[in-house]
Amino acid sequence: MSENEFESKPIESVTTPTVAKESANKGKLIGIIIAIVVLLALITFSLISLFRADQETTSKVRDIFIIIMALESLLLGVALIILIIQIAVLINVLKNEIKPILDTTNETINHLRGTTTFLSNNLVEPVMKMNEYSAGLKRFVDILKPSGKSRKPK
């Protein structure tokens, strides 16, 4: 590996995105504050205009406002109905599609559990017993074998 792979990055490049992100957040905050101030100014101007206007104009504005509120209520009702339908569709998906997938997954896990138990009983245990017997036989032969050096068990 070369030494260039381990060179560290300058600290300024690491902190620069953070500063840019903070300035973007400050810009959004300033924009929100300006929008709130403009909205409050419009509301204040509208209220002053309504107080100075005659009764006929005020009643017309009131009627228009009532119509707008009725349309908004209608729109909220439609949105609520759509939301209820979407929740019903989600429940249907969970009940008819996800539950069978979970059931087959549980069945597969049970088959795997049975397979591992079978392999453990019929393959792994006999191999381990064979290794035990062969290690015991090797040790027995090592003990009986006349050699100049005694071997230490590992």
DSSP file (Angstrom, degrees, kcal/mol; ACC not computed):
  #  RESIDUE AA STRUCTURE BP1 BP2  ACC     N-H-->O    O-->H-N    N-H-->O    O-->H-N    TCO  KAPPA ALPHA  PHI   PSI    X-CA   Y-CA   Z-CA
    1    1 A M              0   0    0      0, 0.0     2,-0.1     0, 0.0     5,-0.0   0.000 360.0 360.0 360.0 143.2    0.0    0.0    0.0
    2    2 A S    >   -     0   0    0      1,-0.1     3,-0.8     0, 0.0     4,-0.4  -0.459 360.0-117.1 -89.2 164.7    1.2    3.5   -0.8
    3    3 A E  G >  S+     0   0    0      1,-0.2     3,-0.9     2,-0.2     4,-0.2   0.733 107.8  71.0 -72.1 -21.7    1.4    6.3    1.7
    4    4 A N  G >  S+     0   0    0      1,-0.2     3,-1.0     2,-0.2    -1,-0.2   0.773  88.0  63.7 -66.7 -25.4   -1.1    8.3   -0.3
    5    5 A E  G <  S+     0   0    0     -3,-0.8    -1,-0.2     1,-0.2    -2,-0.2   0.785 103.3  47.9 -69.6 -25.4   -3.9    6.0    0.7
    6    6 A F  G <  S+     0   0    0     -3,-0.9    -1,-0.2    -4,-0.4    -2,-0.2   0.344  80.6 122.9 -99.3   6.3   -3.5    7.0    4.4
    7    7 A E    <   -     0   0    0     -3,-1.0     2,-0.2    -4,-0.2    -3,-0.0  -0.447  59.4-128.2 -69.4 140.3   -3.4   10.8    3.9
    8    8 A S        -     0   0    0     -2,-0.1    -1,-0.1     1,-0.1     3,-0.1  -0.556  19.7-111.7 -88.4 154.8   -6.1   12.6    5.8
    9    9 A K        -     0   0    0     -2,-0.2    -1,-0.1     1,-0.1     5,-0.0  -0.522  41.1 -95.1 -79.9 150.4   -8.5   15.1    4.3
   10   10 A P     >  -     0   0    0      0, 0.0     4,-0.9     0, 0.0     3,-0.5  -0.350  27.9-125.6 -64.5 148.9   -8.1   18.7    5.2
   11   11 A I  H  > S+     0   0    0      1,-0.2     4,-1.9     2,-0.2     3,-0.4   0.828 105.7  63.9 -65.5 -33.3  -10.4   19.9    8.0
   12   12 A E  H  > S+     0   0    0      1,-0.2     4,-1.8     2,-0.2    -1,-0.2   0.876  99.3  52.6 -62.0 -37.6  -11.9   22.7    6.0
   13   13 A S  H  4 S+     0   0    0     -3,-0.5    -1,-0.2     1,-0.2    -2,-0.2   0.797 109.8  49.8 -70.7 -26.0  -13.4   20.3    3.4
   14   14 A V  H  < S+     0   0    0     -4,-0.9     4,-0.4    -3,-0.4    -1,-0.2   0.878 116.5  39.8 -76.8 -37.8  -15.1   18.4    6.2
   15   15 A T  H  X S+     0   0    0     -4,-1.9     4,-1.9     1,-0.2    -2,-0.2   0.679  97.8  78.2 -86.8 -17.8  -16.6   21.5    7.9
   16   16 A T  H  X S+     0   0    0     -4,-1.8     4,-2.3     1,-0.2     5,-0.2   0.909  91.7  50.5 -61.6 -45.1  -17.5   23.4    4.7
   17   17 A P  H  > S+     0   0    0      0, 0.0     4,-2.3     0, 0.0    -1,-0.2   0.866 109.1  53.6 -62.0 -32.4  -20.7   21.3    4.0
   18   18 A T  H  > S+     0   0    0     -4,-0.4     4,-2.3     2,-0.2    -2,-0.2   0.919 109.4  47.1 -66.1 -42.7  -21.9   22.0    7.5
   19   19 A V  H  X S+     0   0    0     -4,-1.9     4,-2.3     2,-0.2    -1,-0.2   0.907 112.7  49.6 -65.3 -41.4  -21.5   25.7    7.1
   20   20 A A  H  X S+     0   0    0     -4,-2.3     4,-2.0     1,-0.2    -2,-0.2   0.894 111.0  49.7 -64.1 -39.5  -23.3   25.6    3.8
   21   21 A K  H  X S+     0   0    0     -4,-2.3     4,-2.2     2,-0.2    -2,-0.2   0.893 110.2  50.5 -66.6 -39.5  -26.1   23.6    5.4
   22   22 A E  H  X S+     0   0    0     -4,-2.3     4,-2.3     2,-0.2    -2,-0.2   0.902 110.1  49.4 -65.2 -40.6  -26.4   26.1    8.3
   23   23 A S  H  X S+     0   0    0     -4,-2.3     4,-2.1     2,-0.2    -1,-0.2   0.871 110.3  51.1 -67.8 -34.5  -26.6   29.1    5.9
   24   24 A A  H  X S+     0   0    0     -4,-2.0     4,-2.1     2,-0.2    -2,-0.2   0.900 110.2  49.4 -66.2 -40.0  -29.3   27.3    3.9
   25   25 A N  H  X S+     0   0    0     -4,-2.2     4,-2.3     2,-0.2    -2,-0.2   0.887 110.1  50.9 -65.3 -38.1  -31.2   26.7    7.1
   26   26 A K  H  X S+     0   0    0     -4,-2.3     4,-2.5     2,-0.2    -2,-0.2   0.897 108.8  51.9 -65.1 -39.6  -30.9   30.4    8.0
   27   27 A G  H  X S+     0   0    0     -4,-2.1     4,-2.2     2,-0.2    -2,-0.2   0.905 110.4  47.8 -62.8 -41.9  -32.1   31.4    4.6
   28   28 A K  H  X S+     0   0    0     -4,-2.1     4,-2.4     2,-0.2    -2,-0.2   0.911 111.6  50.7 -64.5 -41.7  -35.2   29.1    5.0
   29   29 A L  H  X S+     0   0    0     -4,-2.3     4,-2.4     1,-0.2    -2,-0.2   0.912 110.4  48.6 -62.9 -43.2  -35.8   30.6    8.5
   30   30 A I  H  X S+     0   0    0     -4,-2.5     4,-2.4     1,-0.2    -1,-0.2   0.906 111.0  51.3 -63.7 -41.2  -35.6   34.1    7.2
   31   31 A G  H  X S+     0   0    0     -4,-2.2     4,-2.2     2,-0.2    -2,-0.2   0.896 110.3  48.8 -62.2 -41.2  -38.0   33.3    4.3
   32   32 A I  H  X S+     0   0    0     -4,-2.4     4,-2.3     2,-0.2    -2,-0.2   0.916 111.1  49.9 -64.9 -43.0  -40.5   31.8    6.8
   33   33 A I  H  X S+     0   0    0     -4,-2.4     4,-2.3     1,-0.2    -2,-0.2   0.918 111.1  49.0 -62.4 -43.4  -40.3   34.8    9.1
   34   34 A I  H  X S+     0   0    0     -4,-2.4     4,-2.5     1,-0.2    -1,-0.2   0.909 110.5  51.1 -62.6 -41.9  -40.9   37.2    6.1
   35   35 A A  H  X S+     0   0    0     -4,-2.2     4,-2.3     1,-0.2    -1,-0.2   0.897 110.4  49.1 -63.4 -39.8  -43.9   35.1    5.0
   36   36 A I  H  X S+     0   0    0     -4,-2.3     4,-2.6     2,-0.2    -1,-0.2   0.916 111.3  49.2 -65.1 -42.8  -45.4   35.3    8.5
   37   37 A V  H  X S+     0   0    0     -4,-2.3     4,-2.2     2,-0.2    -2,-0.2   0.921 112.3  47.8 -63.4 -43.6  -44.9   39.0    8.7
   38   38 A V  H  X S+     0   0    0     -4,-2.5     4,-2.4     2,-0.2    -1,-0.2   0.908 112.0  50.4 -63.5 -41.6  -46.5   39.5    5.2
   39   39 A L  H  X S+     0   0    0     -4,-2.3     4,-2.4     1,-0.2    -2,-0.2   0.916 110.9  48.3 -63.2 -43.5  -49.4   37.3    6.2
   40   40 A L  H  X S+     0   0    0     -4,-2.6     4,-2.5     2,-0.2    -1,-0.2   0.887 110.8  51.5 -63.7 -38.3  -50.0   39.2    9.4
   41   41 A A  H  X S+     0   0    0     -4,-2.2     4,-2.7     2,-0.2    -2,-0.2   0.911 110.2  48.8 -64.7 -41.8  -49.9   42.5    7.5
   42   42 A L  H  X S+     0   0    0     -4,-2.4     4,-2.5     2,-0.2    -2,-0.2   0.908 111.9  48.6 -64.4 -41.7  -52.5   41.3    5.0
   43   43 A I  H  X S+     0   0    0     -4,-2.4     4,-2.5     2,-0.2    -2,-0.2   0.930 112.9  47.9 -63.2 -44.5  -54.8   40.1    7.9
   44   44 A T  H  X S+     0   0    0     -4,-2.5     4,-2.4     1,-0.2    -2,-0.2   0.932 112.8  48.1 -61.9 -46.0  -54.4   43.4    9.6
   45   45 A F  H  X S+     0   0    0     -4,-2.7     4,-2.4     1,-0.2    -1,-0.2   0.901 112.0  50.1 -60.8 -42.0  -55.1   45.4    6.4
   46   46 A S  H  X S+     0   0    0     -4,-2.5     4,-2.3     2,-0.2    -2,-0.2   0.915 111.0  48.3 -64.7 -43.0  -58.1   43.2    5.7
   47   47 A L  H  X S+     0   0    0     -4,-2.5     4,-2.3     2,-0.2    -2,-0.2   0.916 112.0  48.6 -64.4 -42.5  -59.6   43.7    9.2
   48   48 A I  H  X S+     0   0    0     -4,-2.4     4,-1.7     1,-0.2    -1,-0.2   0.913 111.8  50.0 -63.1 -41.6  -59.1   47.4    9.0
   49   49 A S  H  X S+     0   0    0     -4,-2.4     4,-1.4     1,-0.2    -2,-0.2   0.893 110.8  49.5 -63.7 -39.5  -60.7   47.6    5.6
   50   50 A L  H  < S+     0   0    0     -4,-2.3    -1,-0.2     1,-0.2    -2,-0.2   0.878 109.3  51.4 -68.4 -36.7  -63.7   45.5    6.9
   51   51 A F  H  < S+     0   0    0     -4,-2.3    -1,-0.2     1,-0.2    -2,-0.2   0.849 114.1  44.0 -67.5 -32.8  -64.2   47.8    9.9
   52   52 A R  H  < S+     0   0    0     -4,-1.7    -1,-0.2    -5,-0.2    -2,-0.2   0.704  99.4  90.0 -83.8 -20.5  -64.2   50.9    7.7
   53   53 A A  S  < S-     0   0    0     -4,-1.4    -3,-0.0    -5,-0.2     2,-0.0  -0.257  84.1-100.5 -76.5 164.0  -66.5   49.4    5.0
   54   54 A D     >  -     0   0    0      1,-0.1     4,-2.0     4,-0.0     5,-0.2  -0.225  37.7 -98.9 -77.7 175.0  -70.3   49.6    5.1
   55   55 A Q  H  > S+     0   0    0      1,-0.2     4,-2.3     2,-0.2     5,-0.2   0.834 119.1  56.9 -67.4 -34.3  -72.5   46.8    6.2
   56   56 A E  H  > S+     0   0    0      2,-0.2     4,-1.9     1,-0.2    -1,-0.2   0.924 109.0  45.1 -64.7 -44.8  -73.3   45.5    2.7
   57   57 A T  H  > S+     0   0    0      1,-0.2     4,-2.5     2,-0.2     5,-0.2   0.909 112.8  51.7 -64.8 -42.4  -69.6   45.0    1.8
   58   58 A T  H  X S+     0   0    0     -4,-2.0     4,-2.4     1,-0.2    -2,-0.2   0.898 109.4  49.5 -62.9 -40.1  -69.0   43.3    5.2
   59   59 A S  H  X S+     0   0    0     -4,-2.3     4,-2.4     2,-0.2    -1,-0.2   0.873 109.9  51.6 -68.1 -36.1  -71.9   40.9    4.7
   60   60 A K  H  X S+     0   0    0     -4,-1.9     4,-2.4     2,-0.2    -2,-0.2   0.930 111.5  46.5 -64.0 -45.0  -70.6   40.0    1.2
   61   61 A V  H  X S+     0   0    0     -4,-2.5     4,-2.5     1,-0.2    -2,-0.2   0.905 112.0  52.1 -63.1 -40.6  -67.2   39.3    2.5
   62   62 A R  H  X S+     0   0    0     -4,-2.4     4,-2.3     2,-0.2    -2,-0.2   0.920 109.9  48.4 -61.1 -44.2  -68.7   37.2    5.3
   63   63 A D  H  X S+     0   0    0     -4,-2.4     4,-2.3     2,-0.2    -2,-0.2   0.906 111.7  49.1 -63.6 -42.8  -70.8   35.2    2.8
   64   64 A I  H  X S+     0   0    0     -4,-2.4     4,-2.5     1,-0.2    -1,-0.2   0.910 111.0  50.6 -62.3 -42.0  -67.7   34.6    0.6
   65   65 A F  H  X S+     0   0    0     -4,-2.5     4,-2.3     2,-0.2    -2,-0.2   0.894 109.3  50.9 -63.8 -39.9  -65.8   33.5    3.7
   66   66 A I  H  X S+     0   0    0     -4,-2.3     4,-2.2     2,-0.2    -1,-0.2   0.900 110.4  49.6 -64.1 -40.5  -68.6   31.1    4.7
   67   67 A I  H  X S+     0   0    0     -4,-2.3     4,-2.4     2,-0.2    -2,-0.2   0.920 110.4  50.0 -63.5 -43.5  -68.6   29.6    1.2
   68   68 A I  H  X S+     0   0    0     -4,-2.5     4,-2.3     1,-0.2    -2,-0.2   0.911 110.8  49.5 -61.6 -42.2  -64.8   29.2    1.3
   69   69 A M  H  X S+     0   0    0     -4,-2.3     4,-2.3     2,-0.2    -1,-0.2   0.876 110.0  51.4 -65.5 -37.1  -65.1   27.4    4.7
   70   70 A A  H  X S+     0   0    0     -4,-2.2     4,-2.3     2,-0.2    -2,-0.2   0.916 110.8  47.9 -65.4 -42.9  -67.8   25.1    3.4
   71   71 A L  H  X S+     0   0    0     -4,-2.4     4,-2.5     2,-0.2    -2,-0.2   0.892 111.0  51.5 -63.5 -39.1  -65.6   24.2    0.4
   72   72 A E  H  X S+     0   0    0     -4,-2.3     4,-2.5     2,-0.2    -2,-0.2   0.906 109.5  49.7 -64.4 -41.0  -62.7   23.5    2.7
   73   73 A S  H  X S+     0   0    0     -4,-2.3     4,-2.2     2,-0.2    -2,-0.2   0.897 110.9  50.3 -63.5 -40.2  -64.9   21.3    4.9
   74   74 A L  H  X S+     0   0    0     -4,-2.3     4,-2.3     2,-0.2    -2,-0.2   0.918 110.6  49.1 -62.7 -44.1  -66.0   19.4    1.8
   75   75 A L  H  X S+     0   0    0     -4,-2.5     4,-2.4     1,-0.2    -2,-0.2   0.903 110.7  49.8 -62.8 -42.3  -62.4   19.0    0.7
   76   76 A L  H  X S+     0   0    0     -4,-2.5     4,-2.3     2,-0.2    -1,-0.2   0.880 109.2  52.8 -64.6 -37.6  -61.4   17.7    4.2
   77   77 A G  H  X S+     0   0    0     -4,-2.2     4,-2.3     2,-0.2    -2,-0.2   0.920 109.8  47.7 -62.7 -44.0  -64.3   15.2    4.1
   78   78 A V  H  X S+     0   0    0     -4,-2.3     4,-2.4     1,-0.2    -2,-0.2   0.913 111.7  50.4 -62.9 -42.6  -63.2   13.9    0.7
   79   79 A A  H  X S+     0   0    0     -4,-2.4     4,-2.2     1,-0.2    -1,-0.2   0.890 110.0  50.6 -62.8 -38.7  -59.6   13.6    2.0
   80   80 A L  H  X S+     0   0    0     -4,-2.3     4,-2.3     2,-0.2    -1,-0.2   0.895 109.5  50.1 -66.3 -40.4  -60.9   11.7    5.1
   81   81 A I  H  X S+     0   0    0     -4,-2.3     4,-2.3     2,-0.2    -2,-0.2   0.919 110.8  49.4 -63.4 -43.5  -62.8    9.3    3.0
   82   82 A I  H  X S+     0   0    0     -4,-2.4     4,-2.4     1,-0.2    -2,-0.2   0.902 110.3  51.5 -61.7 -40.8  -59.8    8.6    0.8
   83   83 A L  H  X S+     0   0    0     -4,-2.2     4,-2.2     2,-0.2    -2,-0.2   0.908 109.2  49.4 -62.9 -42.6  -57.7    8.1    3.9
   84   84 A I  H  X S+     0   0    0     -4,-2.3     4,-2.1     2,-0.2    -2,-0.2   0.902 111.0  50.2 -64.0 -40.8  -60.2    5.5    5.3
   85   85 A I  H  X S+     0   0    0     -4,-2.3     4,-2.3     2,-0.2    -2,-0.2   0.913 109.9  50.5 -63.3 -42.6  -60.2    3.7    1.9
   86   86 A Q  H  X S+     0   0    0     -4,-2.4     4,-2.4     1,-0.2    -2,-0.2   0.887 109.3  50.7 -63.8 -38.8  -56.4    3.6    1.9
   87   87 A I  H  X S+     0   0    0     -4,-2.2     4,-2.4     2,-0.2    -1,-0.2   0.900 109.7  51.0 -65.0 -39.7  -56.4    2.1    5.5
   88   88 A A  H  X S+     0   0    0     -4,-2.1     4,-2.2     2,-0.2    -2,-0.2   0.904 110.4  49.1 -63.4 -41.0  -58.9   -0.5    4.4
   89   89 A V  H  X S+     0   0    0     -4,-2.3     4,-2.5     2,-0.2    -2,-0.2   0.908 110.6  50.9 -63.9 -42.0  -56.7   -1.4    1.4
   90   90 A L  H  X S+     0   0    0     -4,-2.4     4,-2.5     2,-0.2    -2,-0.2   0.913 109.9  49.0 -62.3 -43.3  -53.7   -1.6    3.7
   91   91 A I  H  X S+     0   0    0     -4,-2.4     4,-2.4     1,-0.2    -1,-0.2   0.902 110.8  51.3 -63.1 -40.1  -55.5   -3.9    6.1
   92   92 A N  H  X S+     0   0    0     -4,-2.2     4,-2.8     2,-0.2     5,-0.3   0.912 110.2  48.7 -62.3 -43.5  -56.6   -6.1    3.2
   93   93 A V  H  X>S+     0   0    0     -4,-2.5     4,-2.2     1,-0.2     5,-1.8   0.929 112.8  47.7 -62.9 -45.1  -53.0   -6.4    1.9
   94   94 A L  I  <>S+     0   0    0     -4,-2.5     5,-1.6     3,-0.2    -2,-0.2   0.898 117.2  42.9 -62.7 -39.7  -51.7   -7.3    5.4
   95   95 A K  I  <5S+     0   0    0     -4,-2.4    -2,-0.2    -5,-0.2    -1,-0.2   0.905 125.3  29.2 -75.2 -42.0  -54.4   -9.9    5.8
   96   96 A N  I  <5S+     0   0    0     -4,-2.8    -3,-0.2    -5,-0.2    -2,-0.2   0.632 132.6  22.6-100.1 -15.3  -54.4  -11.5    2.4
   97   97 A E  I  X5S+     0   0    0     -4,-2.2     4,-1.1    -5,-0.3    -3,-0.2   0.748 122.9  41.3-119.0 -44.6  -50.8  -11.1    1.2
   98   98 A I  I  ><S+     0   0    0     -5,-1.8     4,-2.4     2,-0.2     5,-0.2   0.910 110.5  56.2 -75.6 -41.7  -48.4  -10.6    4.1
   99   99 A K  H  ><S+     0   0    0     -5,-1.6     4,-2.4    -6,-0.3    -1,-0.2   0.919 107.3  48.3 -60.7 -46.1  -50.0  -13.2    6.5
  100  100 A P  H  > S+     0   0    0      0, 0.0     4,-2.5     0, 0.0    -1,-0.2   0.885 110.7  52.5 -61.5 -35.4  -49.6  -16.1    4.0
  101  101 A I  H  X S+     0   0    0     -4,-1.1     4,-2.1     1,-0.2    -2,-0.2   0.927 110.5  47.1 -63.9 -43.2  -46.0  -15.1    3.4
  102  102 A L  H  X S+     0   0    0     -4,-2.4     4,-2.4     2,-0.2    -1,-0.2   0.886 110.9  52.5 -64.8 -38.2  -45.3  -15.2    7.1
  103  103 A D  H  X S+     0   0    0     -4,-2.4     4,-2.2     2,-0.2    -2,-0.2   0.928 111.0  45.7 -63.9 -44.9  -47.1  -18.6    7.4
  104  104 A T  H  X S+     0   0    0     -4,-2.5     4,-2.4     2,-0.2    -1,-0.2   0.855 111.3  53.8 -67.4 -32.9  -44.9  -20.1    4.6
  105  105 A T  H  X S+     0   0    0     -4,-2.1     4,-2.3    -5,-0.2    -2,-0.2   0.922 109.2  47.7 -65.6 -43.2  -41.8  -18.6    6.2
  106  106 A N  H  X S+     0   0    0     -4,-2.4     4,-2.2     2,-0.2    -2,-0.2   0.895 111.5  51.1 -63.0 -39.5  -42.7  -20.2    9.5
  107  107 A E  H  X S+     0   0    0     -4,-2.2     4,-2.1     2,-0.2    -2,-0.2   0.910 110.0  49.5 -63.6 -42.4  -43.3  -23.5    7.8
  108  108 A T  H  X S+     0   0    0     -4,-2.4     4,-2.5     2,-0.2    -2,-0.2   0.903 109.7  51.3 -63.0 -41.6  -39.9  -23.2    6.0
  109  109 A I  H  X S+     0   0    0     -4,-2.3     4,-2.4     1,-0.2    -1,-0.2   0.900 108.9  51.1 -63.5 -40.1  -38.2  -22.5    9.3
  110  110 A N  H  X S+     0   0    0     -4,-2.2     4,-2.2     2,-0.2    -1,-0.2   0.897 110.1  49.6 -64.3 -39.3  -39.8  -25.5   10.9
  111  111 A H  H  X S+     0   0    0     -4,-2.1     4,-2.5     2,-0.2    -2,-0.2   0.916 111.3  49.3 -63.5 -42.5  -38.6  -27.7    8.0
  112  112 A L  H  X S+     0   0    0     -4,-2.5     4,-2.7     2,-0.2     5,-0.2   0.893 108.9  52.6 -63.6 -38.8  -35.1  -26.3    8.4
  113  113 A R  H  X S+     0   0    0     -4,-2.4     4,-2.0     1,-0.2    -1,-0.2   0.920 111.3  46.7 -62.3 -43.3  -35.2  -27.0   12.1
  114  114 A G  H  X S+     0   0    0     -4,-2.2     4,-2.4     2,-0.2    -2,-0.2   0.892 111.9  51.2 -64.8 -39.9  -36.2  -30.6   11.4
  115  115 A T  H  X S+     0   0    0     -4,-2.5     4,-2.8     2,-0.2     5,-0.2   0.919 110.3  47.9 -64.8 -43.8  -33.4  -30.9    8.7
  116  116 A T  H  X S+     0   0    0     -4,-2.7     4,-2.3     2,-0.2    -1,-0.2   0.880 111.9  50.3 -66.6 -36.0  -30.7  -29.6   11.1
  117  117 A T  H  X S+     0   0    0     -4,-2.0     4,-2.5    -5,-0.2    -2,-0.2   0.926 111.8  48.4 -65.0 -43.4  -31.9  -32.0   13.8
  118  118 A F  H  X S+     0   0    0     -4,-2.4     4,-2.7     2,-0.2     5,-0.3   0.936 113.5  46.2 -61.1 -47.3  -31.8  -34.9   11.4
  119  119 A L  H  X>S+     0   0    0     -4,-2.8     4,-2.1     1,-0.2     5,-2.1   0.887 112.3  51.6 -63.9 -38.2  -28.3  -34.0   10.2
  120  120 A S  I  <>S+     0   0    0     -4,-2.3     5,-2.1    -5,-0.2    -1,-0.2   0.929 116.0  40.0 -63.9 -44.7  -27.1  -33.5   13.7
  121  121 A N  I  <5S+     0   0    0     -4,-2.5    -2,-0.2     1,-0.2    -1,-0.2   0.876 126.8  31.8 -73.2 -37.5  -28.4  -36.9   14.8
  122  122 A N  I  <5S+     0   0    0     -4,-2.7    -2,-0.2    -5,-0.2    -3,-0.2   0.571 133.2  17.5-102.8 -11.0  -27.4  -38.9   11.7
  123  123 A L  I  X5S+     0   0    0     -4,-2.1     4,-1.7    -5,-0.3    -3,-0.2   0.691 122.3  42.1-125.2 -53.1  -24.3  -37.2   10.5
  124  124 A V  I  ><S+     0   0    0     -5,-2.1     4,-2.5     2,-0.2     5,-0.2   0.937 113.6  49.3 -71.4 -47.2  -22.5  -35.0   13.0
  125  125 A E  H  ><S+     0   0    0     -5,-2.1     4,-2.5    -6,-0.3     5,-0.2   0.919 112.2  47.5 -62.9 -44.4  -22.8  -37.2   16.1
  126  126 A P  H  > S+     0   0    0      0, 0.0     4,-2.5     0, 0.0    -1,-0.2   0.904 113.0  49.5 -62.8 -38.0  -21.5  -40.4   14.3
  127  127 A V  H  X S+     0   0    0     -4,-1.7     4,-2.3     2,-0.2    -2,-0.2   0.915 111.8  48.4 -65.5 -40.9  -18.6  -38.4   12.9
  128  128 A M  H  X S+     0   0    0     -4,-2.5     4,-2.2     2,-0.2    -1,-0.2   0.908 111.9  48.8 -65.5 -41.0  -17.8  -36.9   16.3
  129  129 A K  H  X S+     0   0    0     -4,-2.5     4,-2.7     2,-0.2    -2,-0.2   0.899 110.5  51.7 -64.5 -39.2  -18.0  -40.4   17.9
  130  130 A M  H  X S+     0   0    0     -4,-2.5     4,-2.6     1,-0.2    -2,-0.2   0.911 109.8  49.1 -63.0 -42.1  -15.7  -41.8   15.2
  131  131 A N  H  X S+     0   0    0     -4,-2.3     4,-2.4     2,-0.2    -1,-0.2   0.888 110.8  50.8 -64.0 -38.5  -13.2  -39.0   15.8
  132  132 A E  H  X S+     0   0    0     -4,-2.2     4,-2.5     2,-0.2    -2,-0.2   0.938 112.4  46.0 -62.9 -46.7  -13.3  -39.7   19.6
  133  133 A Y  H  X S+     0   0    0     -4,-2.7     4,-2.7     1,-0.2    -2,-0.2   0.909 113.8  48.2 -63.8 -41.9  -12.7  -43.4   19.0
  134  134 A S  H  X S+     0   0    0     -4,-2.6     4,-2.4     2,-0.2    -1,-0.2   0.890 112.4  49.0 -68.0 -37.0   -9.9  -42.7   16.5
  135  135 A A  H  X S+     0   0    0     -4,-2.4     4,-2.3     2,-0.2    -2,-0.2   0.907 113.0  47.8 -66.7 -40.3   -8.3  -40.2   18.9
  136  136 A G  H  X S+     0   0    0     -4,-2.5     4,-2.3     2,-0.2    -2,-0.2   0.910 112.8  48.3 -64.9 -42.0   -8.6  -42.7   21.8
  137  137 A L  H  X S+     0   0    0     -4,-2.7     4,-2.6     2,-0.2    -2,-0.2   0.897 111.3  50.5 -64.6 -40.9   -7.1  -45.5   19.6
  138  138 A K  H  X S+     0   0    0     -4,-2.4     4,-2.5     2,-0.2    -2,-0.2   0.917 111.5  47.7 -62.7 -43.4   -4.2  -43.3   18.5
  139  139 A R  H  X S+     0   0    0     -4,-2.3     4,-2.0     2,-0.2    -2,-0.2   0.898 111.4  51.0 -64.9 -39.7   -3.5  -42.4   22.2
  140  140 A F  H  X S+     0   0    0     -4,-2.3     4,-2.1     2,-0.2    -2,-0.2   0.913 111.6  47.2 -62.8 -43.3   -3.6  -46.1   23.1
  141  141 A V  H  X S+     0   0    0     -4,-2.6     4,-1.9     1,-0.2    -2,-0.2   0.888 110.6  52.8 -65.9 -38.8   -1.2  -46.9   20.3
  142  142 A D  H  < S+     0   0    0     -4,-2.5    -1,-0.2     1,-0.2    -2,-0.2   0.871 109.8  48.4 -64.1 -36.7    1.1  -44.1   21.4
  143  143 A I  H  < S+     0   0    0     -4,-2.0    -2,-0.2     1,-0.2    -1,-0.2   0.913 116.2  42.2 -70.3 -41.3    1.2  -45.3   24.9
  144  144 A L  H  < S+     0   0    0     -4,-2.1    -2,-0.2    -5,-0.1    -1,-0.2   0.732  92.6  98.4 -77.1 -23.1    2.0  -48.9   23.9
  145  145 A K  S  < S-     0   0    0     -4,-1.9     2,-0.9    -5,-0.2    -4,-0.0  -0.503  75.1-133.5 -71.1 122.3    4.5  -48.0   21.2
  146  146 A P        +     0   0    0      0, 0.0     2,-0.3     0, 0.0    -1,-0.1  -0.667  42.5 157.2 -79.1 109.4    8.0  -48.3   22.6
  147  147 A S        -     0   0    0     -2,-0.9     4,-0.0    -5,-0.1    -5,-0.0  -0.908  50.9-122.5-130.3 161.5    9.8  -45.1   21.6
  148  148 A G  S    S+     0   0    0     -2,-0.3     2,-0.3     2,-0.0    -1,-0.1   0.871  97.7  47.8 -69.8 -38.4   12.8  -43.2   22.9
  149  149 A K  S    S-     0   0    0     -3,-0.0     2,-0.5     0, 0.0    -2,-0.1  -0.788  81.6-129.9-104.6 146.9   10.9  -40.0   23.5
  150  150 A S        -     0   0    0     -2,-0.3     2,-0.4    -4,-0.1    -7,-0.1  -0.814  23.7-134.8 -93.0 134.2    7.6  -39.7   25.3
  151  151 A R        -     0   0    0     -2,-0.5    -4,-0.0    -9,-0.2     3,-0.0  -0.712  10.9-139.3 -90.3 135.8    5.0  -37.7   23.4
  152  152 A K        -     0   0    0     -2,-0.4     2,-0.1     1,-0.1    -1,-0.0  -0.730  26.9-108.8 -89.4 141.2    3.0  -35.2   25.2
  153  153 A P              0   0    0      0, 0.0    -1,-0.1     0, 0.0   -14,-0.0  -0.422 360.0 360.0 -68.7 145.2   -0.6  -34.9   24.4
  154  154 A K              0   0    0     -2,-0.1    -2,-0.0    -3,-0.0    -3,-0.0   0.462 360.0 360.0 -79.5 360.0   -1.6  -31.8   22.5
